[in-house]
Amino acid sequence: MGADGENNPATDEALMLRLASGDEAAWAELASRYRRHLVRFCASYLSDDHEAEDLAHEVLLRLYRKADQYDPACPFHPWLFRIARNLCLDHLRHKGTLPMEWTAASSIGVMIERMCDTTTSPAGKAMRKDIQERIAEVLHEMPEESRTALTLRYCHGLPTKDVAAVLGISPGNARVRLFRAIVALRDIIIPLVDAEASARIRSVFPSGNL
């Protein structure tokens, strides 16, 4: 709960100002709000859940240490996720695992697989495996920026302008990347699923209004 009361919690930006002035309770509130999101985001880059948790904690420590550098005129979400993305990429470079291999187990891959909703019958299990393999192929072929754009937009709910800010590109460029990534996913996945799953995928991943 923010300092402004249970029904009117402090904004992220207000908490950052409090943190910059030395209020450690503000950091605890931000950590409570975003730890789970950061673990999911870092897990999209890493195959090890423990590494994802460690990096998410490091992001929160960076937030603490960089509080005095935060400009409250700038939206908090893209600032936070930009720190997270840079830490993940630096971690992978240090390990020598760039370019990374994204799989169907990534956040966006799991989201798509759940929408496909295959049955538990042997035929359904075989279809699920085929879908997982196709998702992995498409994600692996995408540029890192496009995969990250999908993850931020559809797994974490960031608007396109904030996705652009995280990636350091223009909103127009972000829209183009999202459009191409969505078309690539839909073209591969929709022919493999039934009409109901196809409608779900088209609804969640529209090609317009990005």
TORRO-557920 format. One record per residue: residue number from 0; residue in three letters; z, y negated, x negated of N, C-alpha, C in turn. Coordinates in Angstrom, 3 decimals, padded with zeros to 6 digits. Layout:
// TORRO-557920
<NUM,ALA,<Z,Y,X>,<Z,Y,X>,<Z,Y,X>>
...
// end
This chain:
// TORRO-557920
<0,MET,<000.000,001.192,-000.841>,<000.000,000.000,000.000>,<000.000,-001.233,-000.870>>
<1,GLY,<-000.790,-002.225,-000.488>,<-000.847,-003.453,-001.250>,<000.321,-004.354,-000.925>>
<2,ALA,<000.432,-005.439,-001.658>,<001.554,-006.342,-001.507>,<001.488,-007.112,-000.206>>
<3,ASP,<000.330,-007.112,000.450>,<000.160,-007.919,001.647>,<000.635,-007.229,002.915>>
<4,GLY,<001.201,-006.012,002.778>,<001.717,-005.317,003.951>,<000.892,-004.106,004.302>>
<5,GLU,<001.499,-003.222,005.076>,<000.871,-001.946,005.388>,<-000.416,-002.124,006.154>>
<6,ASN,<-000.471,-003.103,007.069>,<-001.653,-003.298,007.895>,<-002.673,-004.227,007.261>>
<7,ASN,<-002.346,-004.799,006.133>,<-003.252,-005.714,005.453>,<-003.133,-005.506,003.947>>
<8,PRO,<-003.582,-004.330,003.467>,<-003.393,-004.007,002.051>,<-004.165,-004.950,001.146>>
<9,ALA,<-003.649,-005.105,-000.058>,<-004.304,-005.975,-001.033>,<-005.689,-005.444,-001.362>>
<10,THR,<-006.633,-006.337,-001.559>,<-007.968,-005.928,-001.987>,<-007.906,-005.439,-003.428>>
<11,ASP,<-008.931,-004.696,-003.824>,<-009.009,-004.244,-005.216>,<-009.015,-005.433,-006.167>>
<12,GLU,<-009.757,-006.462,-005.791>,<-009.860,-007.644,-006.646>,<-008.502,-008.328,-006.802>>
<13,ALA,<-007.737,-008.400,-005.699>,<-006.403,-008.999,-005.767>,<-005.472,-008.165,-006.634>>
<14,LEU,<-005.593,-006.849,-006.531>,<-004.775,-005.975,-007.370>,<-005.106,-006.156,-008.843>>
<15,MET,<-006.385,-006.360,-009.154>,<-006.763,-006.586,-010.546>,<-006.162,-007.882,-011.078>>
<16,LEU,<-006.111,-008.911,-010.253>,<-005.483,-010.166,-010.674>,<-003.994,-009.962,-010.928>>
<17,ARG,<-003.352,-009.186,-010.067>,<-001.936,-008.892,-010.281>,<-001.729,-008.074,-011.546>>
<18,LEU,<-002.616,-007.112,-011.773>,<-002.514,-006.298,-012.979>,<-002.695,-007.149,-014.227>>
<19,ALA,<-003.645,-008.062,-014.186>,<-003.884,-008.936,-015.336>,<-002.667,-009.799,-015.657>>
<20,SER,<-001.846,-010.052,-014.642>,<-000.641,-010.861,-014.865>,<000.570,-010.002,-015.218>>
<21,GLY,<000.331,-008.674,-015.380>,<001.400,-007.795,-015.840>,<002.071,-006.959,-014.776>>
<22,ASP,<001.535,-006.929,-013.564>,<002.132,-006.156,-012.474>,<001.650,-004.708,-012.544>>
<23,GLU,<002.470,-003.817,-013.113>,<002.059,-002.427,-013.289>,<001.972,-001.678,-011.957>>
<24,ALA,<002.679,-002.155,-010.940>,<002.570,-001.520,-009.622>,<001.149,-001.652,-009.076>>
<25,ALA,<000.460,-002.717,-009.463>,<-000.927,-002.902,-009.028>,<-001.815,-001.819,-009.632>>
<26,TRP,<-001.563,-001.470,-010.897>,<-002.333,-000.392,-011.538>,<-002.072,000.931,-010.827>>
<27,ALA,<-000.813,001.197,-010.483>,<-000.479,002.444,-009.796>,<-001.207,002.539,-008.457>>
<28,GLU,<-001.329,001.425,-007.753>,<-002.036,001.413,-006.474>,<-003.529,001.677,-006.663>>
<29,LEU,<-004.122,001.043,-007.659>,<-005.543,001.272,-007.936>,<-005.786,002.716,-008.354>>
<30,ALA,<-004.887,003.260,-009.171>,<-005.024,004.654,-009.594>,<-004.948,005.589,-008.394>>
<31,SER,<-004.043,005.295,-007.468>,<-003.914,006.116,-006.267>,<-005.175,006.048,-005.412>>
<32,ARG,<-005.790,004.886,-005.344>,<-006.994,004.712,-004.531>,<-008.211,005.410,-005.131>>
<33,TYR,<-008.320,005.421,-006.443>,<-009.603,005.786,-007.054>,<-009.591,007.025,-007.938>>
<34,ARG,<-008.420,007.608,-008.197>,<-008.393,008.768,-009.090>,<-009.311,009.879,-008.595>>
<35,ARG,<-009.218,010.226,-007.311>,<-010.030,011.325,-006.777>,<-011.520,011.013,-006.886>>
<36,HIS,<-011.912,009.781,-006.571>,<-013.321,009.397,-006.680>,<-013.800,009.491,-008.126>>
<37,LEU,<-012.954,009.068,-009.048>,<-013.348,009.089,-010.455>,<-013.474,010.514,-010.978>>
<38,VAL,<-012.583,011.402,-010.559>,<-012.689,012.801,-010.982>,<-014.004,013.389,-010.484>>
<39,ARG,<-014.352,013.121,-009.219>,<-015.615,013.632,-008.671>,<-016.808,013.063,-009.424>>
<40,PHE,<-016.745,011.778,-009.718>,<-017.861,011.146,-010.420>,<-018.010,011.726,-011.822>>
<41,CYS,<-016.915,011.839,-012.557>,<-016.981,012.387,-013.914>,<-017.418,013.848,-013.899>>
<42,ALA,<-017.017,014.581,-012.860>,<-017.419,015.982,-012.753>,<-018.922,016.126,-012.568>>
<43,SER,<-019.588,015.072,-012.099>,<-021.043,015.120,-011.967>,<-021.722,015.148,-013.332>>
<44,TYR,<-021.016,014.699,-014.355>,<-021.564,014.692,-015.710>,<-021.100,015.890,-016.533>>
<45,LEU,<-019.981,016.478,-016.174>,<-019.339,017.482,-017.017>,<-019.246,018.815,-016.295>>
<46,SER,<-019.286,019.891,-017.050>,<-019.171,021.221,-016.461>,<-017.730,021.716,-016.460>>
<47,ASP,<-016.826,020.963,-017.062>,<-015.425,021.357,-017.193>,<-014.557,020.443,-016.326>>
<48,ASP,<-013.870,021.023,-015.343>,<-013.043,020.222,-014.435>,<-011.918,019.509,-015.165>>
<49,HIS,<-011.346,020.176,-016.176>,<-010.253,019.545,-016.929>,<-010.764,018.330,-017.705>>
<50,GLU,<-011.955,018.440,-018.267>,<-012.543,017.293,-018.962>,<-012.785,016.146,-017.984>>
<51,ALA,<-013.236,016.479,-016.779>,<-013.474,015.444,-015.768>,<-012.174,014.724,-015.421>>
<52,GLU,<-011.098,015.479,-015.275>,<-009.802,014.864,-014.972>,<-009.332,013.991,-016.131>>
<53,ASP,<-009.519,014.473,-017.359>,<-009.108,013.691,-018.532>,<-009.897,012.385,-018.623>>
<54,LEU,<-011.206,012.473,-018.379>,<-012.026,011.261,-018.459>,<-011.696,010.290,-017.329>>
<55,ALA,<-011.423,010.819,-016.149>,<-011.029,009.946,-015.039>,<-009.750,009.192,-015.390>>
<56,HIS,<-008.811,009.887,-016.031>,<-007.572,009.222,-016.454>,<-007.867,008.164,-017.509>>
<57,GLU,<-008.797,008.468,-018.409>,<-009.165,007.488,-019.437>,<-009.806,006.254,-018.802>>
<58,VAL,<-010.592,006.457,-017.748>,<-011.175,005.309,-017.036>,<-010.063,004.415,-016.499>>
<59,LEU,<-009.048,005.025,-015.917>,<-007.940,004.248,-015.367>,<-007.165,003.526,-016.465>>
<60,LEU,<-007.049,004.152,-017.631>,<-006.396,003.478,-018.758>,<-007.237,002.297,-019.239>>
<61,ARG,<-008.562,002.481,-019.258>,<-009.443,001.364,-019.638>,<-009.301,000.217,-018.639>>
<62,LEU,<-009.215,000.570,-017.370>,<-009.023,-000.446,-016.338>,<-007.749,-001.245,-016.624>>
<63,TYR,<-006.697,-000.532,-017.002>,<-005.413,-001.181,-017.321>,<-005.565,-002.124,-018.509>>
<64,ARG,<-006.238,-001.628,-019.553>,<-006.347,-002.420,-020.785>,<-007.326,-003.582,-020.648>>
<65,LYS,<-008.313,-003.443,-019.760>,<-009.345,-004.469,-019.623>,<-009.104,-005.393,-018.431>>
<66,ALA,<-007.927,-005.312,-017.833>,<-007.664,-006.101,-016.623>,<-007.883,-007.586,-016.847>>
<67,ASP,<-007.536,-008.074,-018.039>,<-007.688,-009.512,-018.291>,<-009.144,-009.915,-018.494>>
<68,GLN,<-010.047,-008.911,-018.625>,<-011.472,-009.204,-018.780>,<-012.212,-009.172,-017.446>>
<69,TYR,<-011.527,-008.742,-016.402>,<-012.186,-008.597,-015.106>,<-012.399,-009.957,-014.456>>
<70,ASP,<-013.611,-010.170,-013.945>,<-013.953,-011.397,-013.230>,<-013.811,-011.134,-011.735>>
<71,PRO,<-012.811,-011.717,-011.072>,<-012.603,-011.430,-009.649>,<-013.755,-011.866,-008.758>>
<72,ALA,<-014.683,-012.656,-009.294>,<-015.858,-013.040,-008.512>,<-016.860,-011.893,-008.425>>
<73,CYS,<-016.687,-010.878,-009.269>,<-017.592,-009.721,-009.284>,<-016.975,-008.580,-008.476>>
<74,PRO,<-017.782,-007.830,-007.724>,<-017.255,-006.702,-006.957>,<-016.576,-005.686,-007.870>>
<75,PHE,<-015.490,-005.112,-007.400>,<-014.700,-004.184,-008.213>,<-015.394,-002.844,-008.406>>
<76,HIS,<-015.990,-002.292,-007.332>,<-016.560,-000.943,-007.407>,<-017.562,-000.772,-008.546>>
<77,PRO,<-018.594,-001.611,-008.639>,<-019.554,-001.405,-009.726>,<-018.928,-001.578,-011.102>>
<78,TRP,<-017.971,-002.481,-011.229>,<-017.282,-002.666,-012.514>,<-016.565,-001.382,-012.917>>
<79,LEU,<-015.854,-000.764,-011.965>,<-015.113,000.463,-012.247>,<-016.046,001.616,-012.588>>
<80,PHE,<-017.083,001.816,-011.780>,<-017.977,002.944,-012.019>,<-018.840,002.733,-013.259>>
<81,ARG,<-019.091,001.491,-013.635>,<-019.806,001.251,-014.890>,<-018.962,001.715,-016.079>>
<82,ILE,<-017.666,001.443,-016.039>,<-016.767,001.946,-017.077>,<-016.814,003.471,-017.104>>
<83,ALA,<-016.748,004.095,-015.932>,<-016.751,005.554,-015.848>,<-018.049,006.143,-016.393>>
<84,ARG,<-019.171,005.574,-016.003>,<-020.460,006.087,-016.482>,<-020.566,005.970,-017.993>>
<85,ASN,<-020.201,004.825,-018.535>,<-020.297,004.634,-019.983>,<-019.401,005.610,-020.734>>
<86,LEU,<-018.201,005.853,-020.214>,<-017.304,006.805,-020.864>,<-017.872,008.220,-020.821>>
<87,CYS,<-018.446,008.600,-019.683>,<-019.041,009.938,-019.569>,<-020.197,010.107,-020.547>>
<88,LEU,<-021.072,009.119,-020.623>,<-022.216,009.215,-021.533>,<-021.754,009.222,-022.986>>
<89,ASP,<-020.761,008.401,-023.323>,<-020.229,008.400,-024.688>,<-019.612,009.753,-025.031>>
<90,HIS,<-018.909,010.335,-024.067>,<-018.288,011.643,-024.277>,<-019.351,012.709,-024.550>>
<91,LEU,<-020.428,012.683,-023.775>,<-021.493,013.664,-023.964>,<-022.225,013.451,-025.278>>
<92,ARG,<-022.426,012.198,-025.671>,<-023.055,011.923,-026.970>,<-022.189,012.461,-028.105>>
<93,HIS,<-020.887,012.254,-027.993>,<-019.965,012.725,-029.026>,<-020.002,014.247,-029.138>>
<94,LYS,<-020.170,014.923,-027.999>,<-020.241,016.385,-027.997>,<-021.621,016.893,-028.395>>
<95,GLY,<-022.596,015.988,-028.438>,<-023.960,016.391,-028.745>,<-024.634,017.106,-027.601>>
<96,THR,<-024.249,016.768,-026.373>,<-024.812,017.457,-025.202>,<-025.657,016.534,-024.337>>
<97,LEU,<-026.222,015.498,-024.935>,<-027.214,014.674,-024.244>,<-028.598,015.064,-024.752>>
<98,PRO,<-029.626,015.189,-023.893>,<-029.531,014.993,-022.441>,<-028.750,016.120,-021.781>>
<99,MET,<-028.018,015.807,-020.755>,<-027.173,016.788,-020.095>,<-027.974,017.582,-019.076>>
<100,GLU,<-027.433,018.726,-018.722>,<-028.087,019.583,-017.725>,<-027.314,019.493,-016.417>>
<101,TRP,<-027.892,018.822,-015.453>,<-027.263,018.726,-014.137>,<-027.593,019.984,-013.355>>
<102,THR,<-026.651,020.445,-012.555>,<-026.840,021.676,-011.801>,<-026.562,021.435,-010.327>>
<103,ALA,<-026.768,022.482,-009.545>,<-026.466,022.399,-008.115>,<-024.972,022.238,-007.874>>
<104,ALA,<-024.140,022.475,-008.904>,<-022.691,022.319,-008.759>,<-022.250,020.872,-008.880>>
<105,SER,<-023.165,019.963,-009.223>,<-022.807,018.553,-009.293>,<-022.500,018.039,-007.890>>
<106,SER,<-021.875,016.864,-007.814>,<-021.456,016.327,-006.506>,<-022.614,016.258,-005.526>>
<107,ILE,<-023.744,015.713,-005.972>,<-024.880,015.544,-005.077>,<-025.477,016.895,-004.710>>
<108,GLY,<-025.465,017.851,-005.668>,<-025.981,019.183,-005.394>,<-025.164,019.913,-004.346>>
<109,VAL,<-023.847,019.832,-004.464>,<-022.960,020.472,-003.487>,<-023.155,019.855,-002.111>>
<110,MET,<-023.310,018.548,-002.069>,<-023.513,017.852,-000.795>,<-024.780,018.351,-000.100>>
<111,ILE,<-025.863,018.481,-000.855>,<-027.127,018.940,-000.271>,<-027.011,020.386,000.183>>
<112,GLU,<-026.383,021.218,-000.653>,<-026.258,022.633,-000.307>,<-025.478,022.814,000.992>>
<113,ARG,<-024.419,022.039,001.171>,<-023.632,022.149,002.403>,<-024.451,021.757,003.623>>
<114,MET,<-025.327,020.784,003.471>,<-026.167,020.375,004.597>,<-027.163,021.463,004.974>>
<115,CYS,<-027.538,022.286,003.995>,<-028.509,023.350,004.274>,<-027.889,024.440,005.148>>
<116,ASP,<-026.573,024.683,004.987>,<-025.803,025.522,005.901>,<-026.446,026.887,006.118>>
<117,THR,<-026.719,027.609,005.027>,<-027.267,028.955,005.162>,<-026.176,029.915,005.614>>
<118,THR,<-026.556,031.013,006.235>,<-025.590,031.970,006.769>,<-025.029,032.841,005.655>>
<119,THR,<-024.033,033.673,006.008>,<-023.425,034.578,005.028>,<-024.115,035.939,005.009>>
<120,SER,<-025.195,036.100,005.752>,<-025.933,037.355,005.732>,<-026.618,037.516,004.377>>
<121,PRO,<-027.036,038.752,004.026>,<-027.750,038.931,002.757>,<-028.951,038.006,002.622>>
<122,ALA,<-029.698,037.833,003.720>,<-030.854,036.928,003.661>,<-030.393,035.494,003.437>>
<123,GLY,<-029.295,035.117,004.103>,<-028.766,033.769,003.932>,<-028.274,033.527,002.523>>
<124,LYS,<-027.623,034.531,001.930>,<-027.137,034.401,000.556>,<-028.300,034.260,-000.419>>
<125,ALA,<-029.361,035.026,-000.182>,<-030.541,034.918,-001.043>,<-031.170,033.538,-000.917>>
<126,MET,<-031.226,033.023,000.311>,<-031.765,031.685,000.527>,<-030.894,030.636,-000.160>>
<127,ARG,<-029.560,030.817,-000.087>,<-028.659,029.864,-000.728>,<-028.906,029.828,-002.234>>
<128,LYS,<-029.087,031.005,-002.831>,<-029.338,031.057,-004.271>,<-030.647,030.353,-004.617>>
<129,ASP,<-031.662,030.558,-003.785>,<-032.949,029.894,-004.012>,<-032.794,028.381,-003.909>>
<130,ILE,<-032.041,027.933,-002.900>,<-031.819,026.497,-002.725>,<-031.065,025.922,-003.915>>
<131,GLN,<-030.025,026.633,-004.383>,<-029.264,026.172,-005.548>,<-030.170,026.005,-006.760>>
<132,GLU,<-031.048,026.989,-006.961>,<-031.953,026.927,-008.110>,<-032.923,025.759,-007.985>>
<133,ARG,<-033.438,025.532,-006.781>,<-034.377,024.420,-006.580>,<-033.676,023.073,-006.773>>
<134,ILE,<-032.450,022.952,-006.237>,<-031.692,021.712,-006.425>,<-031.477,021.454,-007.909>>
<135,ALA,<-031.083,022.504,-008.639>,<-030.846,022.358,-010.076>,<-032.112,021.912,-010.798>>
<136,GLU,<-033.255,022.484,-010.414>,<-034.526,022.117,-011.048>,<-034.849,020.642,-010.823>>
<137,VAL,<-034.708,020.204,-009.566>,<-035.041,018.812,-009.244>,<-034.111,017.858,-009.972>>
<138,LEU,<-032.798,018.136,-009.938>,<-031.836,017.252,-010.593>,<-032.056,017.210,-012.096>>
<139,HIS,<-032.381,018.363,-012.675>,<-032.578,018.422,-014.124>,<-033.788,017.600,-014.556>>
<140,GLU,<-034.796,017.543,-013.704>,<-036.019,016.808,-014.048>,<-035.885,015.306,-013.830>>
<141,MET,<-034.877,014.884,-013.071>,<-034.698,013.452,-012.805>,<-034.110,012.737,-014.017>>
<142,PRO,<-034.484,011.476,-014.225>,<-033.792,010.661,-015.232>,<-032.317,010.513,-014.856>>
<143,GLU,<-031.474,010.350,-015.866>,<-030.028,010.205,-015.617>,<-029.736,009.077,-014.644>>
<144,GLU,<-030.444,007.960,-014.772>,<-030.192,006.827,-013.882>,<-030.453,007.186,-012.420>>
<145,SER,<-031.489,007.979,-012.170>,<-031.807,008.359,-010.788>,<-030.744,009.286,-010.214>>
<146,ARG,<-030.288,010.246,-011.012>,<-029.238,011.156,-010.537>,<-027.944,010.400,-010.270>>
<147,THR,<-027.617,009.486,-011.180>,<-026.401,008.705,-010.997>,<-026.520,007.803,-009.777>>
<148,ALA,<-027.698,007.236,-009.559>,<-027.919,006.400,-008.376>,<-027.681,007.195,-007.099>>
<149,LEU,<-028.204,008.415,-007.036>,<-027.979,009.270,-005.870>,<-026.492,009.544,-005.667>>
<150,THR,<-025.805,009.878,-006.754>,<-024.380,010.200,-006.669>,<-023.576,009.008,-006.169>>
<151,LEU,<-023.842,007.838,-006.735>,<-023.102,006.641,-006.337>,<-023.391,006.259,-004.887>>
<152,ARG,<-024.665,006.357,-004.500>,<-025.062,005.910,-003.152>,<-024.573,006.864,-002.077>>
<153,TYR,<-024.723,008.181,-002.305>,<-024.493,009.130,-001.227>,<-023.185,009.909,-001.340>>
<154,CYS,<-022.607,010.012,-002.522>,<-021.313,010.688,-002.660>,<-020.153,009.704,-002.659>>
<155,HIS,<-020.416,008.474,-003.100>,<-019.343,007.483,-003.197>,<-019.569,006.267,-002.308>>
<156,GLY,<-020.707,006.212,-001.624>,<-020.926,005.187,-000.610>,<-021.174,003.784,-001.116>>
<157,LEU,<-021.574,003.628,-002.383>,<-021.846,002.285,-002.889>,<-023.157,001.763,-002.318>>
<158,PRO,<-023.204,000.495,-001.908>,<-024.477,-000.091,-001.482>,<-025.432,-000.189,-002.662>>
<159,THR,<-026.707,-000.308,-002.368>,<-027.715,-000.295,-003.427>,<-027.495,-001.394,-004.454>>
<160,LYS,<-027.058,-002.569,-004.018>,<-026.838,-003.662,-004.981>,<-025.724,-003.311,-005.968>>
<161,ASP,<-024.707,-002.555,-005.518>,<-023.642,-002.136,-006.426>,<-024.106,-001.008,-007.338>>
<162,VAL,<-024.950,-000.118,-006.807>,<-025.558,000.917,-007.653>,<-026.327,000.255,-008.789>>
<163,ALA,<-027.094,-000.775,-008.447>,<-027.863,-001.503,-009.460>,<-026.946,-002.112,-010.510>>
<164,ALA,<-025.816,-002.665,-010.072>,<-024.882,-003.284,-011.016>,<-024.285,-002.254,-011.963>>
<165,VAL,<-023.972,-001.067,-011.461>,<-023.440,-000.003,-012.321>,<-024.451,000.371,-013.394>>
<166,LEU,<-025.712,000.490,-012.988>,<-026.759,000.946,-013.902>,<-027.323,-000.171,-014.764>>
<167,GLY,<-027.004,-001.418,-014.439>,<-027.530,-002.543,-015.208>,<-029.005,-002.784,-014.971>>
<168,ILE,<-029.458,-002.533,-013.731>,<-030.855,-002.749,-013.374>,<-030.899,-003.640,-012.132>>
<169,SER,<-032.083,-004.076,-011.746>,<-032.209,-004.934,-010.571>,<-032.059,-004.103,-009.298>>
<170,PRO,<-031.652,-004.720,-008.178>,<-031.594,-003.991,-006.910>,<-032.938,-003.377,-006.526>>
<171,GLY,<-034.030,-004.085,-006.820>,<-035.349,-003.536,-006.527>,<-035.621,-002.271,-007.313>>
<172,ASN,<-035.254,-002.276,-008.586>,<-035.425,-001.089,-009.426>,<-034.558,000.049,-008.910>>
<173,ALA,<-033.338,-000.272,-008.483>,<-032.453,000.760,-007.944>,<-033.045,001.377,-006.684>>
<174,ARG,<-033.625,000.545,-005.821>,<-034.251,001.067,-004.598>,<-035.409,001.998,-004.928>>
<175,VAL,<-036.206,001.624,-005.925>,<-037.330,002.475,-006.327>,<-036.823,003.814,-006.838>>
<176,ARG,<-035.790,003.792,-007.673>,<-035.242,005.040,-008.217>,<-034.685,005.927,-007.102>>
<177,LEU,<-033.965,005.314,-006.174>,<-033.420,006.088,-005.061>,<-034.530,006.670,-004.197>>
<178,PHE,<-035.544,005.878,-003.908>,<-036.652,006.352,-003.078>,<-037.335,007.554,-003.729>>
<179,ARG,<-037.660,007.440,-005.014>,<-038.348,008.539,-005.704>,<-037.477,009.788,-005.773>>
<180,ALA,<-036.172,009.591,-006.009>,<-035.270,010.741,-006.084>,<-035.152,011.427,-004.727>>
<181,ILE,<-035.060,010.638,-003.663>,<-034.949,011.197,-002.315>,<-036.214,011.961,-001.942>>
<182,VAL,<-037.361,011.393,-002.231>,<-038.626,012.071,-001.926>,<-038.715,013.392,-002.682>>
<183,ALA,<-038.318,013.386,-003.958>,<-038.363,014.612,-004.758>,<-037.460,015.688,-004.164>>
<184,LEU,<-036.255,015.308,-003.759>,<-035.332,016.274,-003.169>,<-035.844,016.788,-001.832>>
<185,ARG,<-036.284,015.881,-000.976>,<-036.738,016.292,000.350>,<-037.962,017.188,000.265>>
<186,ASP,<-038.893,016.868,-000.622>,<-040.120,017.658,-000.735>,<-039.827,019.092,-001.161>>
<187,ILE,<-038.775,019.273,-001.970>,<-038.438,020.610,-002.453>,<-037.568,021.368,-001.459>>
<188,ILE,<-036.565,020.702,-000.887>,<-035.556,021.392,-000.084>,<-035.983,021.624,001.359>>
<189,ILE,<-036.602,020.639,001.995>,<-036.896,020.742,003.430>,<-037.760,021.956,003.781>>
<190,PRO,<-038.779,022.322,002.984>,<-039.557,023.513,003.343>,<-038.753,024.812,003.314>>
<191,LEU,<-037.562,024.794,002.693>,<-036.770,026.017,002.565>,<-035.763,026.208,003.687>>
<192,VAL,<-035.563,025.201,004.533>,<-034.476,025.268,005.515>,<-035.024,025.195,006.938>>
<193,ASP,<-034.136,025.494,007.900>,<-034.560,025.460,009.300>,<-034.614,024.019,009.808>>
<194,ALA,<-035.050,023.869,011.060>,<-035.267,022.528,011.614>,<-033.970,021.725,011.696>>
<195,GLU,<-032.859,022.403,012.023>,<-031.578,021.697,012.149>,<-031.129,021.142,010.796>>
<196,ALA,<-031.197,021.982,009.761>,<-030.813,021.522,008.425>,<-031.770,020.450,007.926>>
<197,SER,<-033.052,020.610,008.245>,<-034.045,019.609,007.850>,<-033.717,018.251,008.452>>
<198,ALA,<-033.319,018.257,009.731>,<-032.968,016.998,010.399>,<-031.742,016.363,009.757>>
<199,ARG,<-030.761,017.203,009.368>,<-029.565,016.668,008.709>,<-029.930,015.998,007.396>>
<200,ILE,<-030.779,016.657,006.622>,<-031.160,016.113,005.319>,<-031.932,014.813,005.481>>
<201,ARG,<-032.857,014.782,006.444>,<-033.630,013.555,006.680>,<-032.732,012.414,007.151>>
<202,SER,<-031.687,012.763,007.918>,<-030.774,011.740,008.420>,<-029.918,011.153,007.299>>
<203,VAL,<-029.408,012.013,006.426>,<-028.538,011.550,005.336>,<-029.342,010.878,004.241>>
<204,PHE,<-030.533,011.400,003.975>,<-031.384,010.865,002.912>,<-032.656,010.259,003.492>>
<205,PRO,<-032.553,009.138,004.204>,<-033.761,008.493,004.733>,<-034.557,007.873,003.604>>
<206,SER,<-035.860,007.804,003.777>,<-036.699,007.218,002.722>,<-036.811,005.711,002.863>>
<207,GLY,<-036.279,005.162,003.958>,<-036.312,003.712,004.140>,<-034.917,003.126,004.174>>
<208,ASN,<-034.832,001.809,004.247>,<-033.556,001.097,004.342>,<-032.602,001.445,003.211>>
<209,LEU,<-033.095,001.462,001.987>,<-032.252,001.745,000.839>,<-031.571,000.480,000.345>>
// end
